[in-house]
């Protein structure tokens, strides 16, 4: 299913101090101490929190049954007292609830939704199936140990309308150039796992930023090769690399990306502080972005929020 053009995206309202975040657990269970630490960070930023009573449920390696997790997320989107939604954790399980979500209902009540890692699949669902702007950024359990830049960029992305300009730190130019397109962002493994499903990602004319954690170099190679064979990169406009923690050195990852995708004649730029290690910058998904290797930046020309 195609989404509206990014110029016509359903933009959520900008958040302000005193607004309420609802916390969802759409994937794995989580550590309560890490959850409380992240909750304290959100409260210190001036947000009120709504913690659903069933958020600590467990069903094996999942945070409750598929139906419970899907219903919880739907309730948060439908509740007029909830201004924004943030995931408690990634882990595994968000893919299992995609068929249980009502895109039409969610599209009528757009709210800033934040998460990363396993939550990649929900970000893609919200931007493509619901026509919304969503946010790739920390979960509650990662906010607690996030660095000051992670906290500052999270708050700025959600409480201001100022367009975002993110420099690579430092930039690693794998293929020079400048390109614009709809911004997609997420975990490489999760994008790969969506292949062959009704929720397969669409990177046509997109600027794609990928990150990952704990994947051996040959697995990075395998995922990029599989996605290329599946046609995922046939019309890609540009590729940005976030952090690849515990995936080998940056040099090795860059070599693999260059080997697999360097002949696409698109800008490829590494070094963006997005992912599982260090600063995890909050970025809007589903709106127009420009990737420029000359300036070493990723820039969004228009506000992500109303």
Buried (B, 14 or more C-beta within 10 A) or exposed (E): EEBBEBEEBBBBEBBEEEBBBBBBBBBBBBEEEBBEBBBEBBEEBEBBBBBBEBBBBEEEEBBBBBEBBBBBBBBBBEBEEBBBBBBBBBBBBBBBBBEEBBBEEBBEBBBBBBBBBBBBBBBBBBBBBBBBBBBBBBBBBBBBEBEEBBBBBBBEBBBBEEBBEBBBEEBBBBBEBBBBBBBBBBBBBBBBBBBEEEBBBBBBBBBBBBBBBEBEBEBBBBBBBEBBEBEBBEBBBBBBBBBBBEBBEBEEBBBBBBEBBBEBEBBBBBBBBBBBBBBBBBBBBBBBBBBBBEBBBBBBEBBBBE
